[in-house]
């Protein structure tokens, strides 16, 4: 009788420690849940920032103007726009490429 109980206990412990639903799988699931929770937190922060930007673009004329200037290259009437080549760096001498 004691042998049967000991054997059953060994089988039970073995099934807990290995397999698809054993302790390693539980630890792996906990690590995955923690990683997903961190990702959700980052996504919530990104969503909050995007909501704030949407509200600004909806209501704030300065935000609308900034986007128009940056992305569309727009300027106000009477402003002088100076365009610098993208490859030029500040303080660089004249280019010798011809």
N, C-alpha and C positions, 0 to 999 in steps of 0.2 A: 504494500500500500504506500509506504513512504517513497519507494522507488518511483511509483507511478506519479505521485505528487511532484517529486523532484524533477522527473522527466517533463511533466506538463509545465512546470515553472520554467525550466530551461527553454522549452519550445516557445513559451510566451515571451520571455526576454529576448530570444533570438528574433522573433517576429517584430518586436518593437524596435530593435536596434538596426535592422536591415529592411530593405524592401521599399516599395513606393510610398508607404505611409509610416515609415519608421522615423526615428529621431533625426537622422540626417535630413530627411525630407521636411520635417517640421522646422528645423533650423534654417534650411534653404528658403522655405516659405516666409519665415519671419524676416530674413534679409531682403527678400523681394518686396515684402510689404513695406519695409522701412524705406527702400529705394523709391517705391511708388509714392509714398507719402511725401518724400522730399521733392519729387518731381511735381506733384500736385501743388505743393507750396510755391514752387517757382512759377508754375503756370498761373496760379492765382495772382501773384505779384505782377506778372506780365500783363494779365488781363486788367488789373487795376490801373496800370500805367497807360494801357491803350484806351481804357474808358476815359481817363483824365484827358488824354490827347484829343479824343473825339469831342468831349465837352468843350475844350478850348477851341477847337476848329469850328465848332458850331456857334460859339458865342463871342469869342475874343478876336477882334479885328487884327490885333498884332500877331497872333498865331497864324491867322490866314495869310497875312502879308509875308511872314517869315517863310511859310511853305511856298508861296508863289515866287518869292525871290530865289529860294534855294533850288527848287525842283524845276520851275518853269523859266528861270532866268529873267523874270520881269523886273522892271525898274519904274520908278515914278517919273512923270513928265518933268523934264528939266534936269534930271540927274545925269551925271557922266559915268558911264560904265567902262571900267578898265578890265580887259580880258587878258589874262596871263596864260601862256601855253601850259598845258598840264604837266609836261616833262621838265619845265624850268624849275630850278630850285632857288631859293632866296640867297643872294650873295654870290651866285655862280657867275663866272666871267662869260664872255661871248663864246658861243659854240664854234668849234672848228669843223664840224660836220658839214659837208657841202655836197 
